[in-house]
């Protein structure tokens, strides 16, 4: 092994001498083959107050490590051929290692091997594997380096794992009859770890089986004194019951006479295999208690369980048999981390009195997250429900059948007539649980799953969503302690940034509690960046990203690809047409795939009655960053093409909507073919303004994505197609943001036409904001660019726009001259829309100067030109303006027509100061 962390941190051939580079190495090794963010490393090295040069200094440490890592290959001196294991991967670094290179990986493999052998009752193999695992240790984990919050947590976890492996190895040796050989080792361990009750239990059994009953009793009293002196508590029920059995000289404690026990201690975990005597404890300690109480194999209920009152009420009524029908199966579904298991366990604990036959939890996945077969689940359930055999019997536990049919028959026999509550946790599919449910028809079952499992017959379904804002903040307060309660504003922000997901909230609160130097506001700041949010929600073996990844890996490759690519859709939600464009399939297939993701709780579907798209899809706030991460990691080549498809689809729809909202308006052309699966007529229909309103966020994001991807022409065309909507809806900020990006894209690509169109649009924005001088500058620059390109139509319209700015400044004479020039150009090039704009301007000038009949005539000409251009909006504008003029003239007060506010463009009003009355001659 080249790298060691189970003791002093070392690597061969040479370990860095400086402490901080060693700390960086240790942090990367503990999280090998996983990206460690720069933020995490800086926090590990310098805590809450890093120096200004932290990032640069970290890069120096990484450079030093890279040279040291390749020192034995000669590559640092320029020899090539060996891969550098320390890689840069946004948002940090990744240490790529083979399993055999790191002692921790080998330790975990041997630990798993030993636990599996123990579960199969192969105690010699278990002892051998666990001994080899312990032999890898050379001292306390991660010693010899300064510990920041991450390394401190890892060191505590690893040292605890070492103790657990040691306890299980001793349990295996006790099963092999090595009690006399173990006495000395156990005495030393009990003295070194006086608060570990399992070690005292092992010592007492070893002494008792060695014929030293009085020494075993003295060992109990030493343990009792240590617990009382250090913690002011009495020994737990297992150690207490063992003391009673030693005191009574219980013959079943002898090695060959220990019966399987019916009592399984509350707190057992479903991934701890039964030991040789039928006990549920993977380390053997639980087997020292006996009793005749019902079998209880449940983890403890969460002391800070919060919310879910409605779901608890439904569950309690079902367990009490109060719901209509004969439903005895409750399915709790929801996304990973939603608290399904916590709710099921809470229900099981609260229903203790209703199930005298026992309450048992079985996990339907193995340690690697793969689905266990139905027969494996039934075998586990049978072992945990196994009844007692006669005291003093020398026979071992009754062997279980191997076939699924025989297991089902035996399970049916064992549960028939017993009031048993079974929790089948983390089911993968209906096919996995149907054989188990068929075998226990008389039992009450709670199923938890990330899938909906809607095909199960006669089941009551409850879907767990995220917590409400009030519940999420209450959970943070309960888990985060006084600091969280002292800063409710920051706590509220953390709740939202965690998407109100219970697991994320618990990890955030635990991370704060583990770092006394952090503040609540500081934690909120770390979570704000979507790119590093998931990295911040990890503490020890609590990893939100890893939990969410299991749901991603559960679905097939087609759905995983869709999950990755749909992460490119804009926030907060997207229409089915967006999914069609991104996935490059027809609308029916796109709906099928997205609905598959909804069923797997990887995507949310929301009904939107009254909208053009009655169903819209969205990501949970923690799943979208995950989608973008796995896209970058697993198929980065798909991102640019998907972005282009999305932008092309938006452009096709926006141009269609804009042509109906503002016919004849200048907009850029785009030569590429529109997406074949997108039908603008079906998506936009006859409601272009509503479509723009519903897709406004997506359009802005598409412009940004096109710019980021270097799709310069698309970026400019998209921005141009949105300008009419932004103007009609007075969305100044969106208008400016998208067009600034488009202007940059036009200049980068050298597209003079695009720059001219964007400059003209930005001139309109400045005019709307009463920035008339800026507007005139932009109009003139746009006219110059259009003229250079030979576009006389657009250049003429810029003259009208510039005249609008002059009119707003009160320079009515100059404005009239500009409108007249514009009209000449538009008539010369046969531009009906340009003629309508300039005729409207001349009418406004005539109205302002008191030439009312001329104003009315010009406005009627404007109406005719707008109708010829096919622009309904401008036609209606000219008609109502002419009507207002006629009404003012008919009132007998023509002077009032000169001072009335001017609607200079459709929906845009201009208020000018009254002109002084002319003196009579």
C-alpha positions, 0 to 999 in steps of 0.5 A: 500500500502506498498511502496510509491514514490508519495511524500517522499519515504517510505515503511512499516513497516520501511523505511531505514534511510540512504539516499543512500539505500533509493535512491536504493529502489526508483530506484527499485520501479520506475522500479518495475518488471523490471531488473535494471542494477548494472551499472544504480544503481551505476550511480544513487548513485555516478554519473560519478566518483564512488568509487572503492568499488562501487559494493561492497557498492551497494551489502551492500545496497541491503543486508540492503534493503532485511533485511528491506523488510522482517522485518515485517515477521520475515524472517530476523530472520530466519522464512521462508515462505515469498518470498523476493521481491528484487531478483538478476537478471543479469545484476542487481536486480529486485523488484517484486511487486504486483500491489496493493503494490505500490502507483505509480502502483495504480495511473497509474491504476486509471489514465487509468480508469479516462481517459477511462471514460472521453473518454466515456463521463462518467465525474462523473466516470472520476472525481471520478477515477482521484480524487482518483489518486490524493489523493495518492500524499503526496508531490512532487514525490520521495522527501526526497532522493538525485536524480541521473539522473534516479530518476531526470528524473522519478521525472519530469515525475511523477510530470508532470503526476500529473499535467495532471491528475489534469487538466483532473479532473478539465476538467471533473468537468467543464463538470459536471457543478462544475464551481463555486466550482472550481474557488478558486482551479483554482486561487490557481493553476494558481498562483502556475503554472503560465506557464501552459496555460491549467490551465488558460483556465480552470480558465477563463471558470470557471469564465465566466460560473460563470458570472464573465466575467471581472475576466475571462479577467483579468485572461487572462491578468495575464497569458499573463504577466507571459508568457511574463515576464518569457519566452518572448512569447505570449499565444498560439492559444488556450488561445488566441482564448478563450480570443477572445470568452470571449471578444465577450461574445460567448454564446457557452462557456456556459455549455449547449451551447458549440458545437463540434468543427471542428478545432482540434489542431495540436499536438493532440495525437492519444491516447487522447480521444475526450472530450464531445464537440467533441474536441480531447483533453484528458484534455479538454483544446483544446476545447476552440478554434473554427474555420472552418479550416480543421480537423488536428489531427497530432503530431508535425513533428520532428524538427530534422528529418534527412535523408530518402530523397528517401522515402520522395520523393516517398511519396510526389509523391504519395500524389501529385498523380504523381505516375503511377497507382491509388495507394492511399495507401502507406505502410511504414514498418520496425522494431520497432524504425525505424522512420515509424511514424515520416516519415508519420507525416512529409509527412502529414505536408508537404502535408497540401495544398493538403488535404483541407478535413483534415489530421488525424492520428489514432493509431491502438493499445491501451495503452497496445500495443494490436491491436484495432478492425477495428470498434474501429479504424473507430469510432475514425476516425469518431469522429476526422472527425466529422463536426460542428453543429450549433452554440448554438445548445443544442444537444450533439454530434451525437451518432455513430453506434455500428456495423462495417458495419454501421460505415463503411457506415457512414465513407464512407459517411463522406469522400466521396468527401473530400480530406482527408489524413489518417494515420493508425499508427502501423497496426498489420495485413492486416485483421485489416486495410482492413475494414477501407481501404474499407470504405475510398476508396476516401481518401489517406492513409499512413499505418505504420506497423512492418509487411510487409503487402504484401497482401494488394492490390493496395498499394505502399510499402516502407521498412524503414531500419536503417539510413546510417552511415552519416544520423545516425551521423547527427541525433546524432549531431542534438539531442545531441547538442554541446558535440556530435558535439565536439567528432565525433569519439565517436559519430560515435561509438555510431551510430554503437552501436545503430545499426543506429536505429533512436529511439536508436539514439534519446534515446542515445542523449537524455540520454546524454543531460539529464546528463551534467556530462557524456561525449560522450566517456563515453556513448560509453563505456556504450554501448559497452557491449552487455549485458547491452546495452539495459539497457543503452538505456532507459530514462524516458518513452523512452525505446528501449527495450520496443519498440523492445519487442512489435514487439517480442510479435506481433508474435506467440509463435512458432516464439517467440521461434525461435527468442529466440533460434536463438539469440544463432547463431554466429555473424555477420550472419548465414546460413539456416543450423544453423537455422535448427540445432538450431530449431530442425526442418527440413530445410523446416520448419526452412526456413518458421519460419525464413522467418516469423521473417524476415517479422516481421522485427525481423530478416534480410535476405541478399542475398549472390550470389555466396556463398554456402548459397545464403541467410544468416540471421542476427540480428540487433545489438539491437535485438540479445541482446534482443533475449538472454535476453528473452531466459534467462527470458522466457525459460532458459532451452532451451538454453543448448540443443540448443547450443548442437544441434548447436555444433553437427551440426557444428561438423558434417559439419566441419568433413565432410569438413575437411576430404575432405580438409585434408584426414588422418589428426588426428582429434578427434572422437565424439560418439553422433549421428549427427543431422538427418536434416543436410546433409553434402553433400548438405551443404558443397558440393565439396567446403570444403574450401569455406564452412570453409571460410563462416562459420569461425566465426560460428565455432569459436563461437561454440567452445566458446559456447561449452566450456561455456556450459561445453560440453567438448568433443564437444569443443575439437572435434570442435576445432580439426576439424577446425585445418586443415582449420586454418593451410591452411588459416594461421588463427593463432589467431583463431587457438590459441583461439579455441585450448586454450579453447579445451585444457582447456576442455580436462584437465577439463574432463580428456580426455587424447586423446583429450589433446594429439590431441590438444597439437599436433595441438598447436605444429603445430601452434607454428611451423608455427609461427617459435616458434620452441622450443615451438613446439618441447615441444608440440610435445614431450608432445603430443607423450607422451600422445599418447603413454600412450593411446596406439596410435602408429599411432599418436605418430609416426606422432609426430616424423615427426612433431618434425623433421620438427621443427629440420629441421627449426632450421637447425639441419638437421642430427637430423631431418633425424634421427627423420624422419627415426624413424617416417617412421619405426613406420608408416610402422609398423602400416600400416599408409599411411599418416604417411609414406607420412609425414616421406618420405617427410621429408627424401626427404627434408633432402636428397635434403638439403645434396645434395643426389638428386637422393635419394631425388627424389626417396623418394619424389616419394615414398611420392606421392605413400603413399599419394595417398594410403591415399586418400589425394589429397592435399599431392599427388599434393604436392609430385608430384610438389616437385618431378617435381621441383627437376627433373627440377633442376637436368636437368638444369645441376646445382645440387648444386642449388637443394640443396639451393632452398627453401623447401616446407616442407608441402603443401603450407608451405615454409622453407628458410634455409641458404645455406650450405658451398660448400664441398672442393674437395678431 
